[in-house]
Amino acid sequence: MTIDCPACGKKNKLEDGICCRCACNLEKLAAIVRMAASFRDEAAVCLRAADGVGALARARASWELRHSVEAARLAFLASLMNHDFAAASRWYEMGVGADSVCQRDRPPAAKS
């Protein structure tokens, strides 16, 4: 897995810890990326166990840390499992545009 240096934009290996171009410290960013991946893994486990509520919570947590297609897809599937089709539609759209999503975009509100 790679991460982009926030200072210079160079792609770096997640485990490197510092940017190979500008020596920017990437340890905290790498920790965030690893935590997002952990939440995604937990969401997948919840989906396999038919726990839609748990899957959605973990997918949302992953999305909050890192807007990724994988997190949006898991949230989409969890929303479908929870019969919240409006939220599933929004997650689908967010997943399609996850590569260009701005930080100001928010995930769908929880179903009341």
C-alpha positions as CSV (number, residue, x, y, z in Angstrom):
1,M,0.0,0.0,0.0
2,T,1.2,3.5,-0.8
3,I,0.5,6.9,0.6
4,D,1.0,10.3,-1.0
5,C,3.2,12.7,0.8
6,P,1.1,15.8,1.8
7,A,4.1,18.1,1.4
8,C,5.4,17.1,-2.1
9,G,2.9,14.6,-3.5
10,K,5.4,11.7,-3.9
11,K,4.0,8.2,-3.5
12,N,5.7,6.3,-0.6
13,K,5.4,2.9,0.8
14,L,3.2,2.8,3.9
15,E,5.9,1.3,6.1
16,D,8.6,3.8,5.2
17,G,7.6,6.5,7.8
18,I,9.3,9.3,5.9
19,C,9.0,10.7,2.4
20,C,11.8,9.5,0.1
21,R,11.7,12.8,-1.7
22,C,11.4,15.5,0.9
23,A,11.9,13.6,4.2
24,C,8.4,14.7,5.5
25,N,7.4,12.6,8.5
26,L,4.6,10.2,7.4
27,E,4.1,8.2,10.5
28,K,0.9,9.8,11.7
29,L,-0.6,9.7,8.2
30,A,0.4,6.0,7.9
31,A,-1.3,5.3,11.3
32,I,-4.5,6.9,10.0
33,V,-4.4,4.8,6.8
34,R,-3.8,1.6,8.8
35,M,-6.7,2.4,11.2
36,A,-9.0,3.0,8.2
37,A,-8.0,-0.3,6.8
38,S,-8.7,-2.0,10.1
39,F,-12.2,-0.5,10.2
40,R,-12.8,-1.7,6.7
41,D,-11.8,-5.2,7.6
42,E,-14.1,-5.2,10.6
43,A,-17.0,-3.9,8.4
44,A,-16.4,-6.8,6.0
45,V,-16.5,-9.3,9.0
46,C,-19.8,-7.7,10.2
47,L,-21.3,-8.0,6.7
48,R,-20.4,-11.7,6.5
49,A,-22.1,-12.2,9.9
50,A,-25.2,-10.3,8.7
51,D,-24.6,-7.5,11.2
52,G,-25.7,-4.5,9.0
53,V,-25.6,-2.0,11.8
54,G,-22.1,-2.9,12.9
55,A,-20.9,-3.0,9.3
56,L,-22.3,0.4,8.6
57,A,-20.7,1.9,11.8
58,R,-17.3,0.5,10.9
59,A,-17.5,1.4,7.2
60,R,-18.5,5.0,8.2
61,A,-15.6,5.2,10.7
62,S,-13.2,4.0,7.9
63,W,-14.7,6.7,5.5
64,E,-14.2,9.4,8.1
65,L,-10.5,8.6,8.3
66,R,-9.9,8.0,4.6
67,H,-12.4,8.5,1.8
68,S,-11.9,5.2,-0.1
69,V,-13.9,3.3,-2.7
70,E,-13.7,0.2,-0.4
71,A,-15.3,2.0,2.6
72,A,-18.1,3.5,0.5
73,R,-18.8,0.1,-1.0
74,L,-19.0,-1.5,2.4
75,A,-21.3,1.2,3.6
76,F,-23.4,0.8,0.5
77,L,-23.8,-3.0,1.2
78,A,-24.5,-2.4,4.9
79,S,-27.2,0.2,4.0
80,L,-28.8,-2.3,1.6
81,M,-28.7,-4.9,4.4
82,N,-30.4,-2.4,6.7
83,H,-33.1,-1.7,4.1
84,D,-32.0,2.0,3.9
85,F,-32.1,2.4,0.2
86,A,-31.8,6.2,0.1
87,A,-28.5,5.9,2.1
88,A,-27.3,3.1,-0.1
89,S,-27.9,5.3,-3.1
90,R,-25.8,8.1,-1.6
91,W,-23.0,5.7,-0.6
92,Y,-23.0,4.4,-4.1
93,E,-22.6,7.9,-5.5
94,M,-19.8,8.6,-3.0
95,G,-18.0,5.5,-3.9
96,V,-18.1,6.3,-7.6
97,G,-16.5,9.7,-6.9
98,A,-14.3,8.7,-4.0
99,D,-11.1,9.4,-5.9
100,S,-12.1,13.0,-6.2
101,V,-14.1,13.6,-3.0
102,C,-13.3,16.7,-1.1
103,Q,-12.9,16.7,2.7
104,R,-16.1,18.8,3.0
105,D,-18.3,16.0,1.7
106,R,-20.1,14.3,4.5
107,P,-21.5,10.7,4.6
108,P,-25.3,10.2,4.6
109,A,-27.0,10.9,7.9
110,A,-28.0,7.9,10.0
111,K,-31.5,6.5,9.4
112,S,-33.9,7.6,12.2
